Amino acid sequence: MTYPLSDDYCTRFGVSKPDHPYVTGNTFIARSHILLQFRDKVTPSDFLPTDLNLVAKIYDPLNFSHIQDDMDPFLCVDRDYSRETATYTALSKSNLPGTVIPRYFGSYTLQWPVTMSETVTTRSVRLILIEYVPGASLQQLNPADFSQQYRKTLMKAVIDAKTLLYTHGVQHRDLHPRNILVLNDTVAKASDAWGIRIVDFGHSVLGRAPFLELEGPEHLPGVPISPLLRWHKAWRRFEFFSDWIDWDWQSWLECVYGHMRASLTEHMVSTWLPAILTEPREVFIEE
């Protein structure tokens, strides 16, 4: 998806809108950043699939949604590109690509010609290649078109998928309906046990601590953390999917994941469901 450069941004910085280069029929040449040992006379393109449709996700600051936040667009796309490539790279050796997330085929750089004062130079634009997922996001779908049982199945798939990401050391941090793709029925029924893919890792963080270098044994890296803790109603994560949920969340969560309660330890509970969330406290205000 691309976004037009907003008039607000152009007015604020006194620039004109550039031509939109990403149109059907245009041909691009990109430099690969895939780190592999190549044999003689073998190029990176030889490692790209020929029987799979791919999506080029382009991080161009001149085609970024500036109207959503008053931030430097160059910093924004650099952040998104850096975090997304780091996440896909970290997960590339797991069993999640092609099941919970799209398969990843490396990062690249486009070189666009730019004319400034009659001098032609270039600007670099990053992109990644990922597997095309045939389906639609939860945001695009109408919950009223699906039975409650099917919606419960979808929500369980979302919880299980995010739990796997967390177990593999990834915090998504932007899990909204727009970032959950529901596969087309033909694909899901034929070969896919999950039926969904999680996308858009531009806000993701590696590790369980606020910063990866701060992660220690107390964060239990690699240990699955039960949804009974991380999806407890006190966290209110389910509210992002409120249009899809017309049942009591907590009782359903206990019913589906109650078998995991015996595996919870005091440390897990105190870390991922601290008492301050579940035990209301009185606040005294001096007059």
Secondary structure in CASP SS format (residue, H / E / C, confidence):
PFRMAT SS
TARGET T0000
AUTHOR 0000-0000-0000
METHOD secondary structure of the structure
MODEL  1
M C 1.00
T C 1.00
Y C 1.00
P C 1.00
L C 1.00
S C 1.00
D H 1.00
D H 1.00
Y H 1.00
C H 1.00
T H 1.00
R H 1.00
F H 1.00
G C 1.00
V C 1.00
S C 1.00
K C 1.00
P C 1.00
D C 1.00
H C 1.00
P C 1.00
Y C 1.00
V C 1.00
T C 1.00
G C 1.00
N C 1.00
T C 1.00
F C 1.00
I C 1.00
A E 1.00
R E 1.00
S E 1.00
H C 1.00
I C 1.00
L C 1.00
L C 1.00
Q C 1.00
F C 1.00
R C 1.00
D C 1.00
K C 1.00
V C 1.00
T C 1.00
P H 1.00
S H 1.00
D H 1.00
F H 1.00
L C 1.00
P C 1.00
T C 1.00
D C 1.00
L C 1.00
N C 1.00
L E 1.00
V E 1.00
A E 1.00
K E 1.00
I E 1.00
Y E 1.00
D C 1.00
P H 1.00
L H 1.00
N H 1.00
F C 1.00
S C 1.00
H H 1.00
I H 1.00
Q H 1.00
D C 1.00
D C 1.00
M C 1.00
D C 1.00
P H 1.00
F H 1.00
L H 1.00
C H 1.00
V H 1.00
D H 1.00
R H 1.00
D H 1.00
Y H 1.00
S H 1.00
R H 1.00
E H 1.00
T H 1.00
A H 1.00
T H 1.00
Y H 1.00
T H 1.00
A H 1.00
L H 1.00
S C 1.00
K C 1.00
S C 1.00
N C 1.00
L C 1.00
P E 1.00
G C 1.00
T C 1.00
V C 1.00
I E 1.00
P C 1.00
R C 1.00
Y E 1.00
F E 1.00
G E 1.00
S E 1.00
Y E 1.00
T E 1.00
L E 1.00
Q E 1.00
W E 1.00
P E 1.00
V E 1.00
T E 1.00
M E 1.00
S C 1.00
E C 1.00
T E 1.00
V E 1.00
T E 1.00
T E 1.00
R E 1.00
S E 1.00
V E 1.00
R E 1.00
L E 1.00
I E 1.00
L E 1.00
I E 1.00
E E 1.00
Y C 1.00
V C 1.00
P C 1.00
G E 1.00
A E 1.00
S E 1.00
L C 1.00
Q C 1.00
Q C 1.00
L C 1.00
N C 1.00
P H 1.00
A H 1.00
D H 1.00
F C 1.00
S C 1.00
Q H 1.00
Q H 1.00
Y H 1.00
R H 1.00
K H 1.00
T H 1.00
L H 1.00
M H 1.00
K H 1.00
A H 1.00
V H 1.00
I H 1.00
D H 1.00
A H 1.00
K H 1.00
T H 1.00
L H 1.00
L H 1.00
Y H 1.00
T H 1.00
H C 1.00
G C 1.00
V E 1.00
Q E 1.00
H C 1.00
R C 1.00
D C 1.00
L C 1.00
H C 1.00
P H 1.00
R H 1.00
N H 1.00
I E 1.00
L E 1.00
V E 1.00
L E 1.00
N C 1.00
D H 1.00
T H 1.00
V H 1.00
A H 1.00
K H 1.00
A H 1.00
S H 1.00
D C 1.00
A C 1.00
W C 1.00
G C 1.00
I E 1.00
R E 1.00
I E 1.00
V C 1.00
D C 1.00
F C 1.00
G C 1.00
H C 1.00
S C 1.00
V E 1.00
L E 1.00
G C 1.00
R C 1.00
A C 1.00
P C 1.00
F C 1.00
L H 1.00
E H 1.00
L H 1.00
E C 1.00
G C 1.00
P H 1.00
E H 1.00
H H 1.00
L C 1.00
P C 1.00
G C 1.00
V C 1.00
P C 1.00
I C 1.00
S C 1.00
P H 1.00
L H 1.00
L H 1.00
R H 1.00
W C 1.00
H C 1.00
K H 1.00
A H 1.00
W H 1.00
R C 1.00
R H 1.00
F H 1.00
E H 1.00
F H 1.00
F H 1.00
S H 1.00
D H 1.00
W H 1.00
I C 1.00
D C 1.00
W C 1.00
D C 1.00
W H 1.00
Q H 1.00
S H 1.00
W H 1.00
L H 1.00
E H 1.00
C H 1.00
V H 1.00
Y H 1.00
G H 1.00
H H 1.00
M H 1.00
R H 1.00
A H 1.00
S H 1.00
L C 1.00
T C 1.00
E H 1.00
H H 1.00
M H 1.00
V H 1.00
S H 1.00
T H 1.00
W H 1.00
L C 1.00
P C 1.00
A H 1.00
I H 1.00
L H 1.00
T H 1.00
E C 1.00
P C 1.00
R C 1.00
E C 1.00
V C 1.00
F C 1.00
I C 1.00
E C 1.00
E C 1.00
END
